[in-house]
Amino acid sequence: EVQLVESGGGLVQPGGSLRLSCVASGFIFSYSTMSWVRQAPGKRLEWVSTITSGGTTSHADSVKGRFTISRDNAKNTLYLQMNKLNPEDTAVYYCTLGDNTPRGQGTQVTVSS
């Protein structure tokens, strides 16, 4: 059974940073393309970042230059380093397989002064 457990969210001031983590199990993590998506209150699910099994990354224009996706295959863990956060980044963040479908509970990120 695929399990994805996100953590690392919280309340941060504008301009601050957070690092999200996602521990994966139930599938061969090192072979899998992984992504982060987010959902803000009242809005549709939004793709944020993707990393392939080979380490190629891509980011949405809204986060490019501020967010970095990475992975540690030895730890079956996906990361999202988020810098220069602004209130528009407030959302529940989910890690997903390549289908961009949330499976876990997500982690809440709130950017507010």
Secondary structure as UniProt FT lines:
FT   STRAND          3..7
FT   STRAND          10..12
FT   TURN            14..15
FT   STRAND          18..25
FT   HELIX           29..31
FT   STRAND          34..39
FT   TURN            41..42
FT   STRAND          46..51
FT   TURN            53..54
FT   STRAND          57..59
FT   TURN            61..66
FT   STRAND          67..72
FT   HELIX           73..75
FT   STRAND          77..82
FT   HELIX           87..89
FT   STRAND          91..97
FT   TURN            98..99
FT   STRAND          107..111
//
